[in-house]
């Protein structure tokens, strides 16, 4: 290679390495990083941080929140925090009088700056502040009466050693144990809260009066601590102090309380602040609005309470009682008690924090909770909620490390868009800190209420009418729509006019009513962005008076037509129906009157009662319903017979004088049954109907000739026909028919009696006498027939021969004939 070229390459390589070294020297880096540190409460803690080739900005953070930039502390009120170093490469964080709130994770970071300089972060360093024991309350000078109870207070925070009480320099207790052997002494209070109060019951002037001190031994990170020496005075009588104020330490912004109790108070009790009186009994001097006297006055309590303690309240306080008349009521005073107010520690930066739970998918009626939280600080800040700049109460809780104010409520429609804000007040704040929630939004429950001023719109024909629609809704009503018989009314429809007054009201006007609109339905629909609702009204068209008059006349004509045509038809129908109901069975002997109508029928004969000589072919009573035949009685011509018009009795059956011969009334000659009967003439079990009828007519003619002529207005009683020449016997079937016929006659007789007794049948005077006679005869005949039936039954049991039956029938016919002739003679003689 050429020497010149070789030298140039060497030179370039040297320059390249020089540039790399220069870049390496320009890159910023940590030379010292912070490390984990422990410090006792009240001591100074230092966290180190050094940077070489620093090109960016150095920042300290605590729990991720910045607390300093370069050499400046962001919170200027926090005087305990400082940056120590040369402000070019060394930036050590120093914390004096460390408190528990200083505990956390610290980190040092440098932003990017310069060529080739990136952002760098140090390791996380944990600072732990160790608590040390200290006094919260120390005993104070106390004066009590003889035989009363004296209490000396002592309360420790973060107690690590052993606590003991000294009386006149001698140990009398070890923690909670009394070591002097006096049972009147005891340690009382909440040991978990560090209370180790000495109580002396029935205090004695000689034995208990003296000086007392509370001491805690060294242990762990805590050194030995001793309280002030307090005197206990025992008085025999007069006014005396039983509780005296003691030294107290309070944090700025908290409520301080100095206690004082007097027994048998006679004078005036006053509080002195730095030797200046600030109260007289319960009254506090003007200008001290944060001061007040609290406690039970009856017990002698006159405690001084200071709200929102501040450095201005630091001083020495005395409780004194002026002298009064009486033995032992000299002026008395407590020893001075020092009130110390320490500076407040501000809460952590970035607080308070507001939150809403739940925060999504909210609906009207849901229950939600808003929370305002603060962390750190001594004392804890006050947290107050505001809604639309108006304060409202919440549930405030203050703990040792944080404070919280929660409010739970139910979402209502008036909360839409509400703004909730939390204010944090603390003595360390120069300005009130706050947090705020976004305007509240949630889904509303849709509600619409629609109403019309009338549900029936009455309009006269050819005139105008209007109906008004009003609606309210949540969300608000956006507009209205009108419908006629379910069809939306258009703006171009000349029959209607729609006017609206914003979202509160809409009016529908019918410009000209017509009869076609009668009974039409109009509806109003109101709507919002979520829902809609409708309400209906009916249109009634009132016609002119002329139409009403025509309708009235037509209605009157219709009424008269109904009265003249329909009503008579109904009356006639009812009358005919009643006439049918009044038809009853006629009376056997004589005429009767039913509702003014003469009844001439003398008996009812059913088709079942017509014997046909064949018992097997006779219809069964259980299988067919009998048909009642109404037989009209034929009157005998008065010129031929001279009778009274009485009904013609039925002819007797051959061989039996007490059973009438069946007659087919209103049956034409040559009826099939007559033919059948005639065909059966002369057979056993049958009878000759034609022969019976001829015989009966001959007898009637002979009877008429034998009688004297009588008046044409009266008719004689027909005599029974003589026995027939042909002897006819009854078959078993005819005996059944005869018994059924007799039963029917008895039923008709019973019906006649019931109708006569109820007044349905009214007899005239002549027929009544004949009827009564007939009734007596009928009763006598029935009795006789019953006796004969009984005899017949007995005779039938003995003999059922043909000769016996013929003899019986012959005898019956003869008796009947004799009886008839006797009656005829009697009537002829009476004439």
Secondary structure, 3 states (H helix, E strand, C coil): CCHHHHHHHHHHHHHHHHHHHHHHHHCCEEEECCCCEEEECCCCEEECCEEECCCCCEEEEECCEEEEECCEECCCCCCCEEEECCCCCECEEEECCCCHHHCEEEEEEECCCCCCCCCEECCCEEEEEECCCEEEECCCCEEEECCCCEEECCEEECCCCCEEEEECCEECEECCEECCCCCCEEEECCHHHCECEEEECCCCHHHHCEEEEEEECCECCECCEECCCEEEEEECCCCEEEECCCCEEEECCCCEEECCEEECCCCCEEEEECCEEEEECCEECCCCCCEEEECCHHHCECEEEECCCCHHHCEEEEEEECCCCCCCCCCEECCCEEEEEECCECCCCCCCEEEEECCCCCECCCEEEEEEEEECCECCCEEEEEECCEEECCEEEECCCEEEEEEEEECCHHHCCCCEEEEEECCCCCCCEEEECCCCCCECCCEEEEEECCCEEEEECCCCEEEEEEEEEECCCCEEEEEECCEECCCCCCCEEEEEECCCEEEEEECCCCHHHCCEEEEEEEECCCCEEEEEEEEEEECCHHHHHHHHHHHHHHHHHHHHHHHHHHHHHHHHHHHHHCCCCCCCCCCEEECCEEECCCCEEEHHHCCCCCHHHCCCCCCCCCCEEECCCCCCCCCCCCCCCCCCCCCEECCEEEEECCCCCCCCCCCHHHHHHHHCCCCCCCCCHHHHHHHHHHHHHHHHHHCCCCCCCCCCCCCCCCCCCCCCCCCHHHHHHHHHHHHHHHHHHHHHHHHHHCCCEECCHHHHHHHHHHHHHHHHHHHHHHHHHHHHHHHHHHCCCHHHHHHHHHHHHHHHHHHHHHHHHHHHHHC
